[in-house]
Amino acid sequence: MKLFLASRIKEPATFKKLEEYIGGFKGKKIALIPTASNGEEGWEYYKTKENGTWNLAHSLEAEVDDVVLEDYRDKSVIDKLRGKDIIWFMGGMPGYLMYWIRRCKIDLYIKDILNLGTLFVGSSAGAMVAGQTLQVSGWGMTDGERGVEKIDPMKLVDFDIFPHYQDEYLDQVKSKYKGRKIYLLKDGEEIIVEDDNLTLIGEERIITNG
């Protein structure tokens, strides 16, 4: 199982690393899931951002299939994800995204899909939903998504991610974090997971409990 978990995919250094990691985008089949953005900025607002992730993805020499989970509402979406080279979860609100992941039963099928060779790409909220908790999103430093600490993400990896981290957040994170292990990623940094192997691209900032 392979995962590329980033603070922000559209950061030039991160995007270049992803392109190198997959051997180029040309001809790749990508399922692009923008649902988290719908929860943050309004329906399809992501299409209006000239320099946004959606436009970036659609500028590639790849087969990009928009998979808006709200359009499916059940496990019929799984057929849209199978056989893709990449399943790419865009950023936004992770709690909102997890609601739709569960409603569409992606959490029940995702490991089987990834074990067949599909790469999981997550940016910001899209990276957070691969972790063990979503508590970061409820702190107000980046999102302030009320009640999100009660929502379990997919737990594809045994750690959490704080995307868009800034140094001034450190004391608050240390006092608030109740999970086992969290990586603090600034924009331009990412984590690559290949089965039991983890590669951190960027400065190592980890908080552990126990």
C-alpha positions as CSV (number, residue, x, y, z in Angstrom):
1,M,0.0,0.0,0.0
2,K,1.4,3.4,-1.0
3,L,0.4,6.8,0.2
4,F,1.6,10.3,-0.6
5,L,0.4,12.6,2.2
6,A,1.1,16.3,1.8
7,S,0.4,19.6,3.6
8,R,-0.4,21.2,0.2
9,I,0.0,19.3,-3.1
10,K,0.0,22.5,-5.3
11,E,3.2,23.7,-3.6
12,P,5.8,23.6,-6.4
13,A,8.3,21.4,-4.5
14,T,5.6,19.0,-3.4
15,F,4.0,18.8,-6.8
16,K,7.5,18.1,-8.4
17,K,8.1,15.4,-5.8
18,L,4.8,13.7,-6.6
19,E,5.5,13.9,-10.3
20,E,8.9,12.3,-9.8
21,Y,7.5,9.7,-7.5
22,I,4.9,8.4,-10.0
23,G,7.2,8.7,-13.0
24,G,5.2,11.5,-14.6
25,F,1.5,12.2,-15.0
26,K,1.2,11.4,-18.7
27,G,-1.4,8.7,-19.3
28,K,-2.1,8.2,-15.6
29,K,-5.7,7.5,-14.5
30,I,-6.7,9.8,-11.6
31,A,-9.8,9.8,-9.5
32,L,-9.9,13.4,-8.2
33,I,-12.1,13.8,-5.1
34,P,-12.8,17.5,-4.3
35,T,-15.5,16.9,-1.7
36,A,-13.6,18.3,1.3
37,S,-13.5,21.7,-0.5
38,N,-17.3,21.7,-0.9
39,G,-17.6,21.6,2.9
40,E,-15.2,24.5,3.3
41,E,-15.8,27.0,0.6
42,G,-19.1,26.2,-1.0
43,W,-20.2,24.0,-3.9
44,E,-17.6,23.7,-6.6
45,Y,-15.8,26.8,-5.5
46,Y,-12.6,24.9,-6.2
47,K,-13.3,25.3,-9.9
48,T,-13.1,29.1,-9.7
49,K,-9.5,29.2,-8.3
50,E,-7.2,29.9,-11.2
51,N,-4.2,28.6,-9.3
52,G,-6.1,25.9,-7.3
53,T,-5.6,22.2,-7.1
54,W,-8.6,21.3,-9.3
55,N,-7.2,23.4,-12.2
56,L,-3.7,22.1,-11.7
57,A,-4.9,18.5,-11.9
58,H,-6.9,19.2,-15.0
59,S,-3.9,20.7,-16.7
60,L,-2.0,17.5,-16.6
61,E,-1.5,15.0,-19.4
62,A,-3.6,12.5,-17.4
63,E,-7.1,11.0,-17.5
64,V,-8.7,12.9,-14.6
65,D,-12.1,11.8,-13.5
66,D,-13.9,14.1,-11.0
67,V,-15.5,12.0,-8.3
68,V,-17.7,14.2,-6.2
69,L,-18.9,12.0,-3.4
70,E,-22.1,14.0,-2.9
71,D,-23.2,12.9,-6.3
72,Y,-23.1,9.2,-5.4
73,R,-24.3,8.9,-1.8
74,D,-23.7,5.2,-1.7
75,K,-21.1,2.5,-2.5
76,S,-21.7,2.8,-6.2
77,V,-18.8,5.2,-6.2
78,I,-16.4,2.4,-5.6
79,D,-16.6,1.3,-9.2
80,K,-15.2,4.8,-10.1
81,L,-12.2,4.3,-7.9
82,R,-11.2,0.8,-8.9
83,G,-8.5,0.5,-11.6
84,K,-7.2,4.0,-11.1
85,D,-3.5,4.8,-10.8
86,I,-4.2,7.5,-8.3
87,I,-7.0,8.4,-5.9
88,W,-6.4,12.0,-5.1
89,F,-8.2,13.6,-2.1
90,M,-8.2,17.4,-2.2
91,G,-8.1,19.7,0.8
92,G,-10.9,21.3,2.7
93,M,-12.8,20.2,5.8
94,P,-11.8,16.7,7.0
95,G,-14.9,16.0,9.1
96,Y,-17.1,16.8,6.2
97,L,-15.0,14.6,3.9
98,M,-15.2,11.7,6.3
99,Y,-19.0,11.9,6.4
100,W,-19.1,11.3,2.7
101,I,-16.3,8.7,2.7
102,R,-18.4,6.7,5.2
103,R,-21.7,7.3,3.5
104,C,-20.1,6.0,0.2
105,K,-18.4,3.2,2.2
106,I,-15.0,4.1,0.8
107,D,-13.5,3.3,4.2
108,L,-14.6,-0.3,3.8
109,Y,-13.1,-0.8,0.4
110,I,-10.1,1.6,0.3
111,K,-7.5,-0.9,1.6
112,D,-8.4,-3.5,-1.0
113,I,-8.1,-0.9,-3.8
114,L,-4.8,0.4,-2.6
115,N,-3.4,-3.1,-2.2
116,L,-3.9,-3.7,-5.9
117,G,-1.5,-0.9,-6.7
118,T,-3.5,2.4,-6.6
119,L,-1.6,5.3,-5.0
120,F,-3.4,7.3,-2.3
121,V,-2.7,11.0,-2.6
122,G,-3.9,13.3,0.1
123,S,-3.5,17.1,0.4
124,S,-4.3,18.8,3.8
125,A,-7.7,17.3,4.8
126,G,-7.1,14.6,2.2
127,A,-4.0,13.6,4.1
128,M,-5.6,13.9,7.5
129,V,-8.4,11.4,6.8
130,A,-5.7,8.7,6.3
131,G,-4.6,9.1,9.9
132,Q,-5.8,8.0,13.4
133,T,-7.7,11.1,14.5
134,L,-9.0,14.4,13.1
135,Q,-8.6,16.4,16.4
136,V,-6.2,18.9,14.7
137,S,-9.1,20.3,12.7
138,G,-11.1,21.2,15.8
139,W,-8.5,23.4,17.4
140,G,-9.1,26.6,15.5
141,M,-5.5,27.1,14.3
142,T,-6.4,26.1,10.8
143,D,-10.0,25.0,10.5
144,G,-12.1,25.1,13.7
145,E,-14.4,22.3,12.6
146,R,-16.7,21.8,15.6
147,G,-17.0,18.2,16.9
148,V,-14.5,16.8,14.5
149,E,-12.6,15.1,17.3
150,K,-15.5,12.7,17.6
151,I,-15.1,11.5,14.0
152,D,-12.7,8.6,13.2
153,P,-10.8,8.8,10.0
154,M,-9.7,5.8,7.9
155,K,-6.7,4.9,9.9
156,L,-4.6,3.8,6.9
157,V,-1.4,5.0,8.8
158,D,-0.6,4.8,12.5
159,F,0.0,8.6,12.9
160,D,-1.7,11.9,12.5
161,I,-0.9,14.9,10.3
162,F,-1.0,18.6,11.1
163,P,-1.0,20.3,7.7
164,H,-0.1,24.0,7.2
165,Y,1.9,24.0,10.4
166,Q,3.6,27.1,11.6
167,D,6.2,27.4,14.4
168,E,4.0,29.6,16.6
169,Y,1.6,26.7,17.0
170,L,4.0,24.4,18.8
171,D,3.1,25.1,22.4
172,Q,-0.6,24.8,21.6
173,V,-0.1,21.5,19.8
174,K,1.9,20.1,22.7
175,S,-0.9,21.0,25.1
176,K,-3.8,19.9,23.0
177,Y,-2.7,16.8,21.2
178,K,-4.1,13.6,22.8
179,G,-3.2,11.1,20.1
180,R,-0.2,8.8,19.9
181,K,1.9,10.4,17.2
182,I,1.6,13.5,15.0
183,Y,3.8,14.9,12.2
184,L,3.8,18.7,11.9
185,L,4.0,19.5,8.2
186,K,4.6,22.9,6.7
187,D,3.5,23.7,3.2
188,G,6.1,22.1,0.9
189,E,6.6,19.1,3.0
190,E,5.1,15.6,2.7
191,I,5.3,12.0,3.8
192,I,5.5,9.0,1.5
193,V,4.4,5.6,3.0
194,E,5.2,2.4,1.3
195,D,3.8,-0.5,3.3
196,D,5.9,-0.4,6.5
197,N,8.4,2.2,5.2
198,L,8.0,5.9,5.8
199,T,9.9,8.7,4.1
200,L,9.5,12.3,5.4
201,I,10.3,15.0,2.9
202,G,11.1,18.1,5.0
203,E,12.1,18.9,8.6
204,E,11.3,16.3,11.2
205,R,8.7,17.7,13.7
206,I,7.0,14.9,15.6
207,I,5.0,14.9,18.9
208,T,4.4,11.6,20.6
209,N,2.4,10.6,23.7
210,G,3.4,7.4,25.4
